[in-house]
Amino acid sequence: MTKHLPKGQGAPSDGRDTNRDGQPIRHLTETAKTLIVYFSRSGNTESQAQLAQQFLRADSYELTVAQPYPSDYRASVDRATREREAQDWPELCMTDFPNLNQYNLILLGHPIWAMTPANPMRQFLIQFGDQLGHKRVASFSTNAGYGSGDTQQVLAQLTPAGTVILPNYSVHDVHLEQTTSDFQRWLTQTKES
Ligand SMILES: Cc1cc2nc3c(=O)[nH]c(=O)nc-3n(C[C@H](O)[C@H](O)[C@H](O)COP(=O)(O)O)c2cc1C
């Protein structure tokens, strides 16, 4: 279970989402046509990803970074800012990443950091974005009340022409629990679009 400590800007990491102690989520089958790829530092996006995985019976793959972000919020912001300013994105651990040929819909789950997808998701798109051509791709994100920033532009920049970028979904993290049905509606629309 994801631990829900106080949310919002400053949501602390429970240390498990960055997998200091536990194993990253790998829910992979040979038949699913939807893959959820997500990163979560402090558990909010992970709870959305779990909901999506169960609701759509999708495959799910959690991104983790070689050097986990600190559980201290301020220290994480400082590190994320340094990475962004230097365009020196974090190294991902990509064990068991599936062959994307199996999937026609890829859902990308991530927090919003500095009004853009969190650094590990950007690194994922830099490494794997060229494999998303001709697929349907949609982002879902959690934020501290400031929306999804330039998420749609980043997806467009880091995927090839021909990628179908669907409308995204972003939720203020303090409203996660009472917006489950909105998220499910978005998931249904996204799957059927
Ligand atoms: C480094 C960092 C930067 C953040 N920047 C923003 C921001 O620009 N806008 C915003 O609304 N929330 C921002 N947040 C808050 C997170 O997006 C929000 O708490 C999110 O739900 C965390 O998701 P997670 O628990 O899956 O890691 C930031 C959080 C961190 C750690």
PDBQT file of the ligand as one rigid body, heavy atoms in Angstrom, charges set to zero:
ROOT
HETATM    1  C1  LIG A 201      11.177  18.666  -7.132  1.00  0.00    +0.000 C 
HETATM    2  C2  LIG A 201       9.700  18.982  -7.046  1.00  0.00    +0.000 A 
HETATM    3  C3  LIG A 201       9.171  20.024  -7.815  1.00  0.00    +0.000 A 
HETATM    4  C4  LIG A 201       7.806  20.286  -7.801  1.00  0.00    +0.000 A 
HETATM    5  N1  LIG A 201       7.302  21.276  -8.617  1.00  0.00    +0.000 NA
HETATM    6  C5  LIG A 201       5.966  21.468  -8.683  1.00  0.00    +0.000 A 
HETATM    7  C6  LIG A 201       5.407  22.430  -9.589  1.00  0.00    +0.000 A 
HETATM    8  O1  LIG A 201       6.107  23.110 -10.338  1.00  0.00    +0.000 OA
HETATM    9  N2  LIG A 201       4.059  22.583  -9.636  1.00  0.00    +0.000 N 
HETATM   10  C7  LIG A 201       3.223  21.833  -8.843  1.00  0.00    +0.000 A 
HETATM   11  O2  LIG A 201       1.999  22.017  -8.920  1.00  0.00    +0.000 OA
HETATM   12  N3  LIG A 201       3.726  20.906  -7.975  1.00  0.00    +0.000 NA
HETATM   13  C8  LIG A 201       5.068  20.695  -7.888  1.00  0.00    +0.000 A 
HETATM   14  N4  LIG A 201       5.575  19.734  -7.029  1.00  0.00    +0.000 N 
HETATM   15  C9  LIG A 201       4.647  18.920  -6.227  1.00  0.00    +0.000 C 
HETATM   16  C10 LIG A 201       4.393  17.548  -6.849  1.00  0.00    +0.000 C 
HETATM   17  O3  LIG A 201       4.099  17.638  -8.235  1.00  0.00    +0.000 OA
HETATM   18  C11 LIG A 201       3.219  16.843  -6.195  1.00  0.00    +0.000 C 
HETATM   19  O4  LIG A 201       3.352  16.822  -4.784  1.00  0.00    +0.000 OA
HETATM   20  C12 LIG A 201       3.050  15.443  -6.739  1.00  0.00    +0.000 C 
HETATM   21  O5  LIG A 201       1.787  14.924  -6.371  1.00  0.00    +0.000 OA
HETATM   22  C13 LIG A 201       4.115  14.484  -6.239  1.00  0.00    +0.000 C 
HETATM   23  O6  LIG A 201       3.914  13.251  -6.875  1.00  0.00    +0.000 OA
HETATM   24  P1  LIG A 201       4.556  11.888  -6.342  1.00  0.00    +0.000 P 
HETATM   25  O7  LIG A 201       4.029  11.666  -4.940  1.00  0.00    +0.000 OA
HETATM   26  O8  LIG A 201       4.045  10.867  -7.303  1.00  0.00    +0.000 OA
HETATM   27  O9  LIG A 201       6.036  12.030  -6.370  1.00  0.00    +0.000 OA
HETATM   28  C14 LIG A 201       6.944  19.497  -6.992  1.00  0.00    +0.000 A 
HETATM   29  C15 LIG A 201       7.486  18.478  -6.187  1.00  0.00    +0.000 A 
HETATM   30  C16 LIG A 201       8.854  18.232  -6.212  1.00  0.00    +0.000 A 
HETATM   31  C17 LIG A 201       9.420  17.131  -5.364  1.00  0.00    +0.000 C 
ENDROOT
TORSDOF 0
